[in-house]
Amino acid sequence: MPEKNIITSIGGSLERAVKGEYAIDVKAVLSEAWQHTLKSRMSINLAILFVLIFGMIVSYIVSSFFGGIEQVIADPQTMQLLNVIVTMAVWPFIAGIEMMGVYHAVNKPTQIKMVLSFLHRGSWVALCALLSSILISIGFQLLLIPGVLLGVLLSLTIPLVVEKKLTPMQAIILSVKALRFKIMPLLGVYLVLFMSLIALLVPIVLLMESSLAPVAIMVFLFGFSYLAPWYYNVKGILYREIFGVYTDGSGSENDVGKHSTKDTDHNGSDDTFSA
């Protein structure tokens, strides 16, 4: 008889998350994510490079319809439309990078092709990313603090859409309900990442006008090749600890999250906008 894979739930759960029944140890999260980064940063870096190139191609094609990039930059409304289009285009692929962090958090290997593995949820991901960015932008327009808080509260919506198969609104509402309990530890985690980015930018700012500018850029790129995977691994660990991840022992590329319907009745659909 064929051997059945044993399904396990790693980390938290939706039920406990909405009650605030989870803990965030800032030092432990950052340390674990760094260890994953040292072992498996290449797949995330290659995926980021793919998304950057794809985003540039989309920007060039779209801007050509509006008379070129210079005219787009000169017109704020056209620039805003370009940003919306690029956001909708690239986020289905960024979802694959987000899921790489989730995979690392449950000790699953990743490959660059994972950037294409979740396109079946692409329309929901794009809509969720657009709604989240609008809400965060509104927060920043009101005041800095609401924007920062919304950025933190909505930081795990994409994995909820992909791994838990929620609709964008379900993911946004659930993320706010759950993350509000631990807003200070979460702010601490993201503050460390933000300060790390600032530290990488300082040499560029100081040396941009000097002959050492190429060296500063190389230092930044080298540091960013660690910081970006660290960021996504941190998010993967936070997602695991807060919402939990269903996985089996097959080690296949699609085993994470395919049993997530056991954890929630808010099940969306794999089909494009079929809700």
C-alpha positions as CSV (number, residue, x, y, z in Angstrom):
1,M,0.0,0.0,0.0
2,P,1.3,3.5,-0.8
3,E,2.6,5.4,2.2
4,K,0.4,8.3,3.3
5,N,2.0,11.7,4.0
6,I,1.4,12.8,7.6
7,I,0.0,16.3,7.7
8,T,1.4,18.5,10.4
9,S,0.6,22.1,11.5
10,I,3.7,24.1,12.3
11,G,3.5,27.2,14.5
12,G,0.3,29.1,15.2
13,S,-3.2,28.9,13.9
14,L,-5.9,31.2,12.7
15,E,-8.1,30.6,15.7
16,R,-5.3,31.4,18.2
17,A,-4.1,34.3,16.1
18,V,-7.3,36.3,16.2
19,K,-7.3,35.9,20.0
20,G,-3.7,37.1,20.3
21,E,-2.6,33.7,21.6
22,Y,0.9,33.8,20.2
23,A,4.3,35.2,21.2
24,I,6.9,37.2,19.2
25,D,10.4,37.1,20.5
26,V,12.2,39.8,18.4
27,K,15.7,38.5,19.0
28,A,14.7,34.9,18.3
29,V,12.9,35.8,15.1
30,L,15.7,37.8,13.7
31,S,18.3,35.2,14.7
32,E,16.5,32.3,13.1
33,A,15.8,34.3,10.0
34,W,19.5,35.2,9.7
35,Q,20.5,31.5,10.0
36,H,18.1,30.7,7.1
37,T,19.5,33.6,5.2
38,L,23.1,32.3,5.5
39,K,22.0,28.8,4.3
40,S,19.6,29.7,1.5
41,R,19.7,33.3,0.2
42,M,20.5,32.5,-3.4
43,S,17.0,31.5,-4.5
44,I,15.4,34.6,-3.1
45,N,18.1,36.9,-4.6
46,L,17.7,35.3,-8.0
47,A,13.9,35.6,-7.7
48,I,14.2,39.3,-6.7
49,L,16.5,39.9,-9.7
50,F,13.8,38.3,-12.0
51,V,11.1,40.5,-10.5
52,L,13.2,43.6,-10.9
53,I,13.9,42.9,-14.6
54,F,10.2,42.0,-15.2
55,G,9.1,45.2,-13.5
56,M,11.4,47.3,-15.6
57,I,10.2,45.7,-18.8
58,V,6.5,46.3,-17.7
59,S,7.3,49.9,-16.8
60,Y,9.0,50.5,-20.2
61,I,6.2,49.0,-22.2
62,V,3.5,50.8,-20.3
63,S,5.3,54.2,-20.3
64,S,5.8,53.9,-24.1
65,F,2.0,54.0,-24.5
66,F,2.0,57.4,-22.6
67,G,4.7,59.0,-24.7
68,G,7.8,57.8,-22.8
69,I,9.1,57.7,-19.3
70,E,9.9,61.4,-19.2
71,Q,6.3,62.4,-19.9
72,V,5.0,59.9,-17.4
73,I,7.3,61.4,-14.7
74,A,6.0,64.9,-15.6
75,D,2.4,63.9,-15.1
76,P,1.5,62.8,-11.6
77,Q,-1.7,61.1,-12.6
78,T,-0.1,59.1,-15.3
79,M,2.7,58.2,-12.9
80,Q,0.2,57.0,-10.4
81,L,-1.5,54.9,-13.1
82,L,1.9,53.4,-14.1
83,N,2.5,52.5,-10.4
84,V,-0.8,50.7,-10.2
85,I,-0.2,48.7,-13.4
86,V,3.3,47.7,-12.3
87,T,2.0,46.7,-8.9
88,M,-0.7,44.5,-10.4
89,A,1.9,43.0,-12.7
90,V,4.8,42.2,-10.4
91,W,3.0,41.1,-7.2
92,P,1.9,37.7,-8.4
93,F,5.6,37.0,-8.7
94,I,6.6,38.7,-5.5
95,A,4.1,36.3,-3.8
96,G,6.5,33.5,-4.8
97,I,9.3,35.3,-3.0
98,E,7.1,35.7,0.1
99,M,6.4,32.0,0.1
100,M,10.1,31.2,-0.1
101,G,10.3,32.8,3.3
102,V,7.4,30.7,4.5
103,Y,9.1,27.5,3.1
104,H,12.4,28.4,4.8
105,A,10.5,28.9,8.1
106,V,9.3,25.3,8.0
107,N,12.7,24.0,6.7
108,K,11.6,23.4,3.1
109,P,14.1,24.0,0.3
110,T,13.3,26.6,-2.4
111,Q,14.3,27.2,-6.0
112,I,14.0,30.3,-8.2
113,K,11.1,28.6,-10.2
114,M,9.0,29.1,-7.1
115,V,8.5,32.7,-8.3
116,L,6.2,31.2,-10.9
117,S,4.5,28.6,-8.6
118,F,1.7,30.6,-7.2
119,L,0.4,32.4,-10.3
120,H,-2.9,30.5,-10.0
121,R,-3.6,33.0,-7.1
122,G,-2.1,35.9,-9.0
123,S,-5.3,37.9,-9.5
124,W,-6.2,37.8,-5.8
125,V,-2.5,38.6,-4.8
126,A,-2.5,41.6,-7.2
127,L,-5.8,42.9,-5.8
128,C,-4.6,42.4,-2.2
129,A,-1.4,44.2,-2.9
130,L,-3.2,47.1,-4.5
131,L,-5.7,47.4,-1.6
132,S,-3.0,47.2,1.0
133,S,-0.9,49.8,-0.8
134,I,-3.9,52.1,-1.0
135,L,-4.6,51.8,2.7
136,I,-1.0,52.3,3.7
137,S,-0.8,55.4,1.4
138,I,-3.9,56.8,3.0
139,G,-2.3,56.2,6.4
140,F,0.9,58.1,5.4
141,Q,-1.2,61.0,4.0
142,L,-3.0,61.3,7.3
143,L,0.1,61.1,9.4
144,L,3.4,59.1,9.5
145,I,2.4,56.9,12.4
146,P,-0.9,55.6,10.9
147,G,1.0,54.7,7.7
148,V,3.7,52.8,9.6
149,L,1.1,51.0,11.8
150,L,-0.9,50.0,8.7
151,G,2.3,48.8,7.0
152,V,3.0,46.5,9.9
153,L,-0.6,45.3,10.3
154,L,-0.9,44.4,6.6
155,S,2.6,43.0,6.2
156,L,1.4,39.3,6.1
157,T,-1.6,39.6,3.9
158,I,0.0,38.1,0.8
159,P,0.9,34.7,2.4
160,L,-2.7,34.5,3.8
161,V,-4.0,34.9,0.3
162,V,-1.6,32.2,-1.1
163,E,-1.2,29.7,1.7
164,K,-4.5,30.0,3.5
165,K,-6.4,30.8,0.2
166,L,-8.3,33.8,1.6
167,T,-9.8,36.6,-0.5
168,P,-8.0,39.9,-0.3
169,M,-10.6,41.5,2.1
170,Q,-10.5,38.4,4.3
171,A,-6.7,38.5,4.4
172,I,-6.6,42.2,5.3
173,I,-9.3,41.9,8.0
174,L,-7.7,38.8,9.5
175,S,-4.2,40.3,9.4
176,V,-5.3,43.5,11.2
177,K,-7.3,41.5,13.8
178,A,-4.3,39.2,14.6
179,L,-1.3,41.5,14.4
180,R,-2.8,44.3,16.5
181,F,-2.1,42.2,19.6
182,K,1.7,42.3,19.2
183,I,2.2,45.6,17.4
184,M,5.2,46.7,19.5
185,P,7.2,43.5,19.0
186,L,6.4,43.6,15.3
187,L,7.5,47.2,15.1
188,G,10.7,46.2,16.8
189,V,11.4,43.5,14.2
190,Y,10.7,45.8,11.3
191,L,12.6,48.6,12.9
192,V,15.8,46.5,13.0
193,L,15.4,45.7,9.3
194,F,14.7,49.3,8.4
195,M,17.8,50.5,10.3
196,S,19.9,47.8,8.6
197,L,18.7,49.3,5.2
198,I,19.6,52.8,6.4
199,A,23.1,51.6,7.4
200,L,23.6,50.2,3.9
201,L,22.5,53.5,2.4
202,V,24.8,55.7,4.5
203,P,28.0,55.0,2.5
204,I,26.2,55.8,-0.8
205,V,24.9,59.1,0.6
206,L,28.3,60.1,1.9
207,L,30.4,58.9,-1.0
208,M,28.2,59.5,-4.0
209,E,30.0,62.6,-5.1
210,S,33.4,61.1,-4.6
211,S,35.7,58.7,-6.5
212,L,34.7,56.0,-4.0
213,A,31.0,56.0,-5.2
214,P,31.4,52.6,-7.1
215,V,32.8,51.1,-4.0
216,A,29.9,52.3,-1.9
217,I,27.4,50.9,-4.5
218,M,29.2,47.5,-4.4
219,V,29.1,47.5,-0.6
220,F,25.4,48.3,-0.8
221,L,24.6,45.6,-3.3
222,F,26.6,43.0,-1.3
223,G,24.8,43.9,1.9
224,F,21.4,44.0,0.2
225,S,22.0,40.5,-1.1
226,Y,21.8,39.5,2.6
227,L,19.2,42.0,3.8
228,A,16.5,41.2,1.3
229,P,16.5,37.5,2.0
230,W,16.7,38.2,5.7
231,Y,13.6,40.4,5.3
232,Y,11.6,37.7,3.6
233,N,12.8,35.0,6.0
234,V,11.7,37.2,8.9
235,K,8.2,37.5,7.4
236,G,8.1,33.8,6.9
237,I,8.9,33.1,10.5
238,L,6.4,35.7,11.7
239,Y,3.7,34.1,9.5
240,R,4.5,30.6,10.9
241,E,4.4,31.8,14.5
242,I,1.2,33.8,14.1
243,F,-0.9,31.9,11.6
244,G,0.8,28.5,11.3
245,V,1.7,26.5,8.2
246,Y,0.2,23.2,7.2
247,T,2.7,20.9,5.5
248,D,3.3,17.2,4.9
249,G,6.5,15.2,4.6
250,S,6.6,14.9,0.8
251,G,9.0,17.8,0.3
252,S,7.3,18.7,-2.9
253,E,7.0,22.3,-4.1
254,N,3.3,22.6,-3.5
255,D,3.0,20.7,-0.2
256,V,3.0,23.9,2.0
257,G,-0.5,25.2,2.4
258,K,-2.4,22.7,0.3
259,H,-4.1,21.5,3.5
260,S,-4.9,24.9,4.8
261,T,-8.6,24.5,4.5
262,K,-8.4,22.4,7.7
263,D,-7.6,25.6,9.6
264,T,-10.2,27.9,8.3
265,D,-13.7,28.2,6.9
266,H,-12.7,31.4,5.0
267,N,-11.5,29.4,2.0
268,G,-11.2,31.3,-1.2
269,S,-10.6,29.9,-4.6
270,D,-7.6,29.0,-6.7
271,D,-9.4,30.4,-9.8
272,T,-9.1,33.9,-11.1
273,F,-11.6,36.2,-9.4
274,S,-14.1,33.3,-8.9
275,A,-15.3,34.4,-5.5
